[in-house]
């Protein structure tokens, strides 16, 4: 696994209190966002006013994004805001740097091109503070299509529902879960691999119908829209395939659902060469899991396709 670039710039904030611990930290990786900060601006001040620590991590891949973000950071100059900049080359490694610089007892990961609900996130964390056993909070979410249509999805009331849609942006993690774990350098699937590394089937999860997040999809600027990143998804899927364990049905059901998601994505969106690799993965998956659990596999496929509107 590659490590984040050590030539990182931290923009000093004279209002930041050294050593201060926060209740909730949010890490926001930013890449090639010049001229598209409307969504970030729509929620940033609200998050800071909620006493949420916001760490913006700019993964430098162009000349203008850093200029725009630095200017906005200097204008806000809030004690709860931190801005980091470096050449991380992936959202996962940018998140790792953000985690290392965060102070929150809870941590969330939001994207700069979406619109979260900071007040709802803070409220759920405060409620969970009274329930010390809670380790992971999973909220509902809204999805906004390119045409502007919005729908709410709350189908997540159990751990397998999380596997069907493992949107990390609607989750809030207790800090202790971060110990000894990190995101990989993959540009696709790194969030799903990270979630699986937490063994979520063994965690105490608090589910909420409150919409924590509005996710925007379909933009050609998103990493998931770049077909070249599907090569990374191949590697993530192979690593997850190796995690299928004999006798651990909860783990296998969760991981198998993630693998099915990735196979469907790879077969439907990749070019001939990468598609061939996903076909090989599908064959191995069938031998290792599907022939032993045909009903579970069929159920996962139905739920994933239903979520995607197919």
C-alpha positions as CSV (number, residue, x, y, z in Angstrom):
1,X,0.0,0.0,0.0
2,X,1.3,3.5,-0.8
3,X,1.5,6.0,1.9
4,X,0.4,9.6,1.7
5,X,2.8,12.2,0.4
6,X,4.9,13.7,3.2
7,X,5.3,17.0,1.4
8,X,2.1,18.2,3.0
9,X,1.2,21.8,3.6
10,X,-0.9,22.8,6.7
11,X,-2.4,26.3,6.5
12,X,-2.1,27.8,10.0
13,X,-5.2,28.9,11.8
14,X,-4.6,31.5,14.6
15,X,-8.0,30.7,16.1
16,X,-7.4,27.0,16.5
17,X,-6.9,25.9,20.1
18,X,-4.0,23.4,20.3
19,X,-4.8,20.1,22.1
20,X,-8.6,20.7,22.0
21,X,-10.7,17.6,21.6
22,X,-13.9,17.7,19.6
23,X,-17.0,15.5,19.7
24,X,-17.3,15.0,16.0
25,X,-14.7,15.4,13.2
26,X,-15.5,15.4,9.5
27,X,-12.8,14.6,7.0
28,X,-13.4,16.0,3.4
29,X,-11.1,15.0,0.6
30,X,-11.0,17.5,-2.2
31,X,-9.7,16.9,-5.8
32,X,-10.1,18.9,-8.9
33,X,-13.0,21.0,-7.5
34,X,-12.2,24.4,-9.0
35,X,-15.4,26.3,-9.8
36,X,-17.6,23.7,-8.1
37,X,-17.7,24.7,-4.4
38,X,-21.4,25.6,-4.2
39,X,-22.3,22.4,-2.3
40,X,-19.4,22.7,0.1
41,X,-20.2,26.3,0.8
42,X,-23.8,25.5,1.4
43,X,-23.1,23.4,4.5
44,X,-19.6,24.3,5.8
45,X,-20.5,27.2,8.0
46,X,-23.5,25.3,9.4
47,X,-21.1,22.5,10.4
48,X,-18.7,24.8,12.1
49,X,-21.6,26.5,14.0
50,X,-22.6,23.1,15.2
51,X,-19.1,22.8,16.7
52,X,-18.1,20.1,14.3
53,X,-14.4,19.9,13.4
54,X,-14.0,20.1,9.6
55,X,-10.8,19.0,8.0
56,X,-10.5,19.8,4.3
57,X,-7.8,17.7,2.7
58,X,-6.8,18.9,-0.8
59,X,-5.2,16.2,-2.9
60,X,-3.3,18.4,-5.4
61,X,-4.0,17.4,-9.0
62,X,-4.5,20.9,-10.6
63,X,-3.4,24.5,-10.1
64,X,-6.7,26.3,-9.4
65,X,-8.4,24.1,-6.7
66,X,-5.9,24.9,-4.0
67,X,-6.0,28.6,-4.8
68,X,-9.8,28.7,-4.4
69,X,-10.0,26.6,-1.3
70,X,-7.1,28.4,0.5
71,X,-8.9,31.7,-0.2
72,X,-12.2,30.4,1.3
73,X,-10.3,28.9,4.3
74,X,-8.6,32.2,5.1
75,X,-11.9,34.1,4.8
76,X,-13.7,31.8,7.3
77,X,-10.8,31.5,9.7
78,X,-12.8,29.4,12.2
79,X,-11.2,27.5,15.1
80,X,-12.9,24.3,14.1
81,X,-11.7,24.4,10.5
82,X,-8.4,22.9,9.3
83,X,-7.0,22.8,5.8
84,X,-4.4,20.4,4.6
85,X,-2.8,20.1,1.2
86,X,-0.6,17.5,-0.4
87,X,-0.2,15.0,-3.2
88,X,-2.0,12.0,-1.9
89,X,-3.1,10.6,-5.3
90,X,-6.3,9.0,-3.9
91,X,-9.2,9.9,-1.7
92,X,-8.3,7.1,0.7
93,X,-4.8,8.4,1.5
94,X,-6.2,11.9,1.8
95,X,-8.7,10.6,4.4
96,X,-5.9,8.9,6.2
97,X,-4.1,12.2,6.6
98,X,-7.3,13.8,7.8
99,X,-7.9,11.1,10.4
100,X,-4.3,11.6,11.7
101,X,-5.0,15.3,12.1
102,X,-8.5,15.0,13.6
103,X,-9.4,15.2,17.3
104,X,-13.0,14.0,17.3
105,X,-14.4,11.2,19.5
106,X,-16.4,10.4,16.4
107,X,-15.4,10.7,12.7
108,X,-17.4,11.0,9.5
109,X,-16.2,11.2,5.9
110,X,-18.1,13.6,3.6
111,X,-17.5,14.6,0.0
112,X,-17.1,18.1,-1.1
113,X,-19.6,17.8,-4.0
114,X,-22.5,16.5,-1.8
115,X,-24.7,18.1,0.9
116,X,-24.7,16.5,4.4
117,X,-26.9,17.5,7.3
118,X,-24.5,18.7,10.0
119,X,-27.1,19.3,12.6
120,X,-28.6,15.8,12.3
121,X,-25.1,14.3,12.4
122,X,-24.2,16.2,15.6
123,X,-27.5,15.3,17.2
124,X,-27.1,11.6,16.5
125,X,-23.6,11.6,17.9
126,X,-24.8,13.4,21.1
127,X,-27.6,10.8,21.5
128,X,-25.1,8.0,21.0
129,X,-22.8,9.4,23.7
130,X,-25.4,8.2,26.2
131,X,-25.2,4.8,24.7
132,X,-21.6,3.9,25.3
133,X,-21.8,0.5,23.5
134,X,-22.6,2.2,20.1
135,X,-19.7,2.0,17.7
136,X,-21.2,2.9,14.4
137,X,-24.0,5.2,13.4
138,X,-25.8,4.7,10.1
139,X,-28.3,7.2,8.8
140,X,-30.7,7.5,5.9
141,X,-29.9,9.6,2.9
142,X,-31.2,11.4,-0.1
143,X,-30.0,10.8,-3.7
144,X,-30.1,13.7,-6.2
145,X,-29.9,12.7,-9.9
146,X,-28.5,14.8,-12.7
147,X,-32.0,15.8,-13.7
148,X,-32.6,17.1,-10.2
149,X,-34.9,14.3,-9.0
150,X,-34.5,13.5,-5.3
151,X,-35.5,10.3,-3.5
152,X,-34.9,9.1,0.0
153,X,-33.5,5.7,0.7
154,X,-33.7,4.3,4.2
155,X,-33.3,0.6,3.4
156,X,-30.5,-0.1,5.8
157,X,-32.1,-1.5,9.0
158,X,-29.6,-4.4,9.3
159,X,-26.0,-5.1,8.5
160,X,-26.7,-6.7,5.1
161,X,-28.5,-3.5,4.1
162,X,-25.3,-1.6,4.7
163,X,-23.5,-4.0,2.4
164,X,-26.1,-3.5,-0.3
165,X,-25.4,0.3,-0.2
166,X,-22.1,0.9,1.7
167,X,-22.2,4.7,1.3
168,X,-19.5,5.7,3.8
169,X,-20.8,9.3,3.7
170,X,-23.9,8.3,5.7
171,X,-21.9,6.6,8.5
172,X,-20.3,8.0,11.6
173,X,-17.5,6.0,13.3
174,X,-16.4,5.9,16.9
175,X,-12.8,6.9,16.9
176,X,-11.6,3.6,18.5
177,X,-12.5,1.8,15.3
178,X,-9.8,3.8,13.4
179,X,-6.9,2.3,15.5
180,X,-4.7,0.1,13.4
181,X,-6.8,0.6,10.2
182,X,-6.5,2.8,7.2
183,X,-7.8,3.3,3.7
184,X,-6.0,1.8,0.8
185,X,-4.7,3.9,-2.1
186,X,-7.4,2.6,-4.5
187,X,-9.4,5.2,-6.3
188,X,-12.5,3.0,-6.4
189,X,-13.9,0.6,-3.8
190,X,-11.5,1.9,-1.1
191,X,-14.4,2.9,1.1
192,X,-16.1,-0.5,0.9
193,X,-12.8,-2.2,1.7
194,X,-12.3,0.0,4.7
195,X,-15.8,-0.7,6.0
196,X,-15.2,-4.4,5.6
197,X,-11.9,-4.1,7.5
198,X,-13.9,-2.9,10.6
199,X,-15.8,-6.3,10.8
200,X,-19.1,-4.4,10.9
201,X,-21.1,-7.5,11.4
202,X,-19.6,-7.7,14.9
203,X,-20.2,-4.0,15.8
204,X,-22.9,-2.4,17.8
205,X,-24.7,-0.3,15.2
206,X,-27.2,2.5,15.7
207,X,-29.6,2.9,12.8
208,X,-31.5,6.1,12.1
209,X,-34.2,7.1,9.7
210,X,-32.9,10.7,9.8
211,X,-31.5,11.8,6.4
212,X,-27.8,12.5,7.2
213,X,-26.8,13.2,3.6
214,X,-27.7,14.2,0.1
215,X,-25.6,12.3,-2.4
216,X,-25.2,13.7,-5.9
217,X,-24.4,11.2,-8.7
218,X,-23.8,11.3,-12.4
219,X,-21.2,14.0,-12.6
220,X,-18.5,13.4,-15.1
221,X,-16.0,14.8,-12.6
222,X,-16.5,12.0,-10.1
223,X,-13.9,9.3,-9.7
224,X,-16.6,6.7,-10.1
225,X,-17.3,8.0,-13.6
226,X,-13.8,7.5,-14.8
227,X,-13.5,4.1,-16.3
228,X,-9.7,4.0,-15.9
229,X,-10.3,3.7,-12.1
230,X,-12.0,0.3,-12.6
231,X,-8.5,-1.3,-12.6
232,X,-8.3,-0.3,-8.9
233,X,-11.7,-1.9,-8.3
234,X,-10.4,-5.2,-9.7
235,X,-7.7,-5.2,-7.0
236,X,-10.1,-4.3,-4.2
237,X,-12.5,-7.1,-5.3
238,X,-9.7,-9.7,-5.4
239,X,-8.7,-8.7,-1.8
240,X,-12.2,-9.0,-0.6
241,X,-12.6,-12.4,-2.3
242,X,-9.6,-13.6,-0.3
243,X,-11.4,-12.5,2.9
244,X,-14.3,-15.0,2.5
245,X,-13.9,-17.3,5.5
246,X,-15.1,-20.9,6.1
247,X,-17.7,-21.0,8.8
248,X,-18.2,-17.3,9.4
249,X,-21.7,-16.8,7.8
250,X,-22.2,-13.2,9.0
251,X,-18.8,-12.1,7.6
252,X,-19.3,-14.0,4.4
253,X,-22.7,-12.6,3.6
254,X,-21.5,-9.1,4.1
255,X,-18.3,-9.5,2.1
256,X,-20.0,-11.5,-0.6
257,X,-22.6,-8.7,-1.1
258,X,-19.8,-6.2,-1.6
259,X,-18.1,-8.5,-4.1
260,X,-21.4,-8.9,-6.0
261,X,-21.7,-5.1,-6.2
262,X,-18.3,-4.7,-7.6
263,X,-18.7,-7.5,-10.1
264,X,-21.9,-5.9,-11.4
265,X,-20.1,-2.5,-11.7
266,X,-17.1,-4.0,-13.4
267,X,-19.0,-6.1,-15.9
268,X,-21.4,-3.2,-16.8
269,X,-18.9,-0.3,-17.0
270,X,-15.4,-1.6,-17.9
271,X,-13.7,-2.1,-21.2
272,X,-13.0,-5.5,-22.7
273,X,-9.7,-6.1,-20.9
274,X,-10.9,-5.2,-17.4
275,X,-14.3,-6.9,-18.1
276,X,-12.4,-10.1,-18.7
277,X,-10.8,-9.8,-15.3
278,X,-14.1,-9.2,-13.6
279,X,-15.5,-12.3,-15.4
280,X,-12.6,-14.3,-14.0
281,X,-13.4,-12.9,-10.5
282,X,-17.0,-13.9,-11.0
283,X,-16.0,-17.4,-11.8
284,X,-13.9,-17.7,-8.7
285,X,-16.7,-16.2,-6.6
286,X,-19.1,-18.8,-7.9
287,X,-16.7,-21.6,-7.0
288,X,-15.9,-20.2,-3.6
289,X,-19.3,-18.9,-2.4
290,X,-22.2,-18.8,-4.8
291,X,-22.7,-22.6,-5.4
292,X,-22.9,-23.1,-1.7
293,X,-25.2,-20.1,-1.0
294,X,-27.4,-19.6,-4.1
295,X,-30.3,-18.1,-2.3
296,X,-28.2,-15.6,-0.4
297,X,-26.5,-14.7,-3.7
298,X,-29.8,-14.2,-5.5
299,X,-31.2,-12.1,-2.7
300,X,-28.1,-9.8,-2.8
301,X,-28.3,-9.4,-6.5
302,X,-32.0,-8.5,-6.4
303,X,-31.4,-5.9,-3.7
304,X,-28.5,-4.3,-5.4
305,X,-30.3,-4.1,-8.8
306,X,-33.4,-2.7,-7.0
307,X,-31.3,0.0,-5.4
308,X,-29.8,0.9,-8.8
309,X,-33.2,1.1,-10.3
310,X,-32.8,-1.7,-12.7
